[in-house]
Amino acid sequence: MDSPVIIKKVQTTEKGTALAEKNNQYLLEVAPRANKIQIKRMTEQMFGVSVIRVNTMNMPGKRKRERTARYGKRPDWKRAVVTLKAGDKIETA
């Protein structure tokens, strides 16, 4: 049985960098159907860290104009803000 991809990537943004330095929180792009328990387990398994808390938010896809007068839409996605135990760190490279 194939396990679905839960964590797609670690987001490296200005906001994410500030959260990592200040609160030891990291931004992850996750599967839209993933729940907090799955995100926590997969983060601990993939990165070898201890997760204290997981907050999630659904991000709507933006409307984008095509070459004509019509509009398309980027897909909706989900972001997780993962708080780690003091001393733990996720390497983003």
C-alpha positions in Angstrom: 0.0 0.0 0.0 1.5 3.3 -1.1 1.3 6.1 1.5 0.1 9.4 0.1 2.5 12.4 0.0 1.6 14.4 3.1 4.5 17.0 3.2 5.2 18.5 -0.2 7.9 20.9 0.8 9.3 23.3 3.4 8.5 26.8 2.5 11.4 29.3 2.6 9.8 32.7 2.8 10.6 35.9 4.7 7.8 35.2 7.1 8.9 31.6 7.5 12.5 32.6 8.3 11.4 35.1 10.9 9.1 32.5 12.6 12.0 30.0 12.6 14.4 32.4 14.2 11.9 33.8 16.8 9.6 31.0 17.7 11.2 27.8 16.3 8.2 27.4 13.9 8.5 26.2 10.3 6.1 26.5 7.3 5.3 23.4 5.4 3.2 23.0 2.3 1.1 19.9 2.9 -1.6 17.8 1.1 -5.0 19.5 1.3 -6.6 16.4 2.9 -3.9 15.8 5.5 -4.9 16.4 9.1 -2.8 17.7 12.0 -2.0 14.2 13.5 -0.7 13.0 10.1 1.4 16.1 9.6 2.9 15.8 13.1 3.8 12.1 12.6 5.3 12.6 9.1 7.3 15.7 10.3 8.8 13.7 13.2 9.6 10.8 10.9 11.1 12.8 8.0 13.1 15.3 9.9 13.8 13.5 13.2 12.4 16.3 15.4 9.9 16.6 18.2 6.7 18.5 17.2 4.9 20.4 20.0 2.0 21.9 18.0 0.6 22.0 14.4 -1.6 24.8 13.1 -3.0 24.5 9.6 -4.6 27.0 7.1 -6.3 26.4 3.8 -5.0 28.8 1.2 -7.2 29.6 -1.8 -5.7 29.5 -5.2 -5.2 32.9 -7.0 -7.1 33.9 -10.1 -4.7 34.3 -13.0 -5.4 35.9 -16.3 -4.7 33.9 -19.4 -3.3 35.4 -22.6 -6.9 36.1 -23.6 -9.5 37.9 -21.6 -10.4 34.7 -19.7 -9.3 33.9 -16.2 -7.8 30.7 -14.9 -7.2 29.6 -11.3 -4.3 28.2 -9.5 -5.0 25.2 -7.3 -6.0 25.6 -3.6 -3.3 24.4 -1.2 -2.8 23.9 2.5 -0.1 25.3 4.8 1.0 24.0 8.2 2.9 26.0 10.8 4.8 23.4 12.9 6.2 24.4 16.3 9.2 22.3 17.3 10.7 21.6 20.7 13.5 23.9 21.8 16.8 22.9 20.3 15.3 21.0 17.3 15.7 22.4 13.8 14.7 21.6 10.3 17.5 22.0 7.8 16.3 23.9 4.7 18.7 23.8 1.8 
